[in-house]
């Protein structure tokens, strides 16, 4: 039996308890599986990975509903865990599914009625917005051990006021979020979205891509987004404004999501290698932006704590932490040219053309 990562101690306590029960003492693992079955839980059933299979000849609107329906299932699977604040991973998976949903609505073009697409993009944008503050606090709390490790040992204790600040704000934001997730607006969003996705496809559609084979629609869109990434990346010089890297990151995310949505349509080894190459570039761009955001947010927190009259050591520790984040951001910026060169090399360009360019060999 494999336990959930991060819950090894809880797993061992449960197994110890089962061993102490006469009827379970010899086979506690089997008893655990029996308890899960009685609770209606199937081990291994849940996965947020896009692991479905699409038919290349399937209509694009039908395939889009398949993708979006899977993402709705991920949102629904995590909703209760977010409300109850069981674990930060529930909120993480829900937010990723929301981002993917909005990306699919934006990037799988001309398959649905435009006003409906715009309506649901706005509503899922609202859901992303209301879950943001709690997730921010989750991230800072998860990174807190790293914050401590980057400081001299004598200053680590001085960060405790920051830890208390994060816990207070997390608790406050979590309560607000739980209330909003039970609101009429949230219930209506999920009900309306589910009803829309369950609608059967009509024989005739007025939208240009709706009845076209999904492989054809996906290849054209992925290749177009790849060319945009190449163009934006080549335009970035050593003195480019950070906003240009942020925009490139957005385009890379769109490309990654498109490739993940449609990866079952292509040769497995080829597309997985290309997705990995996008992820490597995204890691660099994401770290660059995240470190900047963290440093800015910690400056704001530092000012609030200063007004609350925390000790000088706490303010010094936070200053050192901010300096460390900015130095790491500078390092990520210095690595960008190398990461982009790896992504845009001749082998990758050739493989992108083979898989996705009209007239290419595909897979």
N, C-alpha and C positions, 0 to 999 in steps of 0.2 A: 504494500500500500504506500502510495506517495502522497505526502501531505501538501497542503497549500503553502507556497513560498511565503515566508514571513510569519507563519503560524505554527512553527515546529513545536514550540513549548505547549501550545494549546492542544496540539495533536497528541503529544506524549501524555499530558494530563488526562485526556479522554481515554487513551489506551490503558493507562494505569487504573482508572476507575473501572473500566470494563474487566480488567484482569481480577479486580476485587469482587466482582459479582460471580457467584457460584456457577450460574448457567453460562457465563461467557469466559470463564477463566482460562480455558484451553485455547480458544480461538477468538481473541478479542477483535482481530481484523475483520473476521466474518461477521461478528456481531455489529461492528461499525457499519458494514455494508447493508446489513439487515435494517438497522435504524434509519439509514438514508432511504432505503426502499419504502419503509413505512411512512416516511415523511414526504414521499413523492419526489425525491431528489435522485437524479441519475448522474453518477460520477462521469465526468468527461463530456456531458452534453453541451455545456456552455462553451462557446468560443466567440470572441469578437473578431477573429480573423476572417477575411473574405474568402472562405473556402468552398464556394458553390461552383457549379459547372454550368456554363452557358453553351447553347447550340449556336455555331457560327451563322447558320441560316435563319435563326429566330428573328422575328421582327424586333426592331430596336426599341419600340415602346413597350413591348412585352418584357424584353430583357431589362429595361430600365426599371420597370415595376418589380421585377425579381430582385434586383440589387437594392432598391429602396425598401422593399419589404423585409429583406434580411437586416438592414440597418435599423428599421423600426423595431424588429425583434430584439436587437441589442439594447436599444433604448429602454424598452419595456422590461427586459431582464434585469437591468441595473437600477431602475427607478426606485424600487422599495429600499434597496441598500443605500442609495443616496439620501432618501428621506430619513432613514434611521441612523445615518452616519456610521455604518458598520465598518467600513474600510475606505480609504481614499481611492482605491482602484475602481470602485463602483462609479464614482464621479468621473474619473479619468476615462473609463471606457464609454460612459454616456456622452461625454463631451466630444470624444473622437468620432463617435457615430453621428452626432449632430453636425460636426464639421464635414464629414463625408457626405451626409445627406445634402447639405447646402451646396457642396462642390458638385455632386451628381446633378442636382437641379440646374446648376449654372453651366456645367460642361457637357452634359449629354443634351445637345441642343435640338430644338425643333421636333420634339416627340410628343410634348404635351401642350395644352392650351396656355398661352403666355401669361394671362392674368392669374391663373391658378398657380403657375410656377412662381410668379412674383409674390403672391400671397403667402405661400408656404415658405419661401425663402425668408420673408420677413418674420414669420412666426418662429421658424427655427433659429433665426438670428436673435430673436428675443430670448429663446431658451439658452442659447450660447451666452448671451449677455448676463442673464440672472445667475448662471452657474459659475461665472468667471471669478467673482470675489472669493467664494469659498475655495475654489481650486487654487487661487493664488496663495491663500493661507496654507493649504495643504502642501504646496510646493515648498514654501519657506520652512515649514515645520519638518518636511522630509529632508531638506538640505541642511537643517541646523547642525547635525553632527559634522558635516563638511565645513560649515562656517567655523565651528570650534577648532577643527584640525588645522585650519589655515592660520590660526593665531598662535603667538607664543603662549606657552602653557600658563604663565602667570596672569594672562589676560582672559583666559577662557571663562573663568567664573564671573567675570564682569559682564558677560553677555546674557546672564540670567534674566535681567529686566526685559531684554528683547524677546526672550523665549516666552515670558509671561504675557507680554504684549501680543505676540502671535497667537497664543492660546485663547486669550480673551476675544480677539477679533475673529478668530475661527469660530468660536462658539456663537458669537453674535451673528455672523454671516450665515452659519449653518441653520440657525433658527429661521432667519428670513427666507432662506432657500427652501426649507421644508414646507413652509407656509405657501410659498409661490407654486411649488410643485403640486400642491393640492387644490390650486385655484381653479375656478371655472374655465379660465383661459387655457390652462394646461390640459384639462380634461377634454375640452373642445378640440384643441389642436390634435391630440392623439386620436380621438374618435373620427374627426374629419379626415385626417391623413390615412387612417386605416381604411375608411370607407372608399376614399379615392383609389388607393392601391388595389382594392378588391374589385374595382370595376372591370368588367371584361373588355377586351380590345374590340373595337368596331372593325368591320370589314374594310371600310374606307376611312381615310383620315385626311384632313386638310393640312397637316403639318409635314414638312418636307422629308424628315428623316423617320417618321413613325413606322412606316411599313417597309423600310429598307432593311436588308440583312444587317444584324448588329455588328458583325465582323467588319463590314464595309464602313459603317458609321464610326466605330471605335478606332479603326486604323487611321482614318482621315483626321479625326480629332486629336489622337495621340501624336501623330506626326506634326500637326500644326503647332501643338503646345510645345513639343520638343524643339522646333525651330525657334519659337519665341524664347525659350530658355537659353538657347545658344546665342541668339541675338543680344539678349539682355546681359548675359554673362560676358560676352566679348566687349561690350561697351563699358565695362567697369575697369577703371584704372586705379593706380595706387592712391590717387587723390580724390576718388569718387566719394560723394556724400553717402553716409550710412543708409539713407533712405533708398538708394539704388540697390543695395544689398537686401534690404527688407522686401522690396518689390520682386527681386529675383527669387527670394525665398517663397513668396506667394505663388509664383509661377511654377517653381519646383514642386510645391505641394500639390498643385492642380495636376501636374504631370504624373506624380507618384500615385495619386488617388485614381486617376484614369487607368493607369497601367494595372493597379491592383483590382479595380472593378472588373477588368476584362482579361485578366491574365490567363483564364482557362481557355481562351480562344487561340492561344499561341503556344509554340513549342516551350515546354516547361523550363528547361535549363536556360534557354536563351532569354526569355523575359524575366526570369528570376535574377539573372545576372545584371540585366539593365535596371531593374528595380533597386537592386543593391547599390548600383553606382549612383542612382539618384539619392538614395538614403545617405550615402557618404557625404555628398555635397550638402544635403539638407542638414546633416549633423553640424557641419561647419557653420553654415548660415544661421541655424537655430541657436547654437551656442553663442555666436556673436551677438545676436539680438537679445537672447535671454539674459546674458551677462550685463548688457547695457540696461535692460529693464530692471533687473535685480538691484543694480547699483543705484539707479534713480529712486526706486521704491525705498531702499534702505536709507537713502539721504532724507527722504520724507519722514520715515519712521524715527530717524535720529533727531530730527527737529521736534517731533512730537514728544519724544522722550526727554529732550533737553528742557522743554517747557514744563514737563512733569518733574523736573529737578532730579533726574537720575545722577549717579556719580560721574565724576570726570573720567574715571577708568572705563565706565561703560561707553561714554562718548568716544574715547580714544580707541577702544576695541572696535567699535562700529566703524570708525574712520579707517582703521587698518583693514577691516573686512572689505569696505568699499574699494580701497586702493587695490586689494588683491583681485577683486572681481574685474576692475578696469584693466589691470595688467593682463589678466587671462583673456579679456575681450581683445586687447591689442594683439595678443598671440594668435587668436583665431583669425583676426583680420589679416595678419601676415601669412597665414596658411591658405588663404582663399585662392590665390592664383594657382597654387599647386593643385588644390582640390578640383578647381574648375578645369584645369588642363587635363587631369585624369579623366574627368567625366566627358570632355569633348574631344578626346583623342580619336584617331582615325578608325580604330577598331570599333569603338562605340558608335561612331557616326555611321559606319557601314552596316552595323547590326540594326540600328534604328531604321535605316532605309530598307533593309531586307524585310524586316517584320512589318513595318507600318506604312511605308511609302506606296502610293498607288502604283501597281505594276511590280512591286517587290515580290520576293519569293514567299514571304509569310512564314508560317510554321505550323 
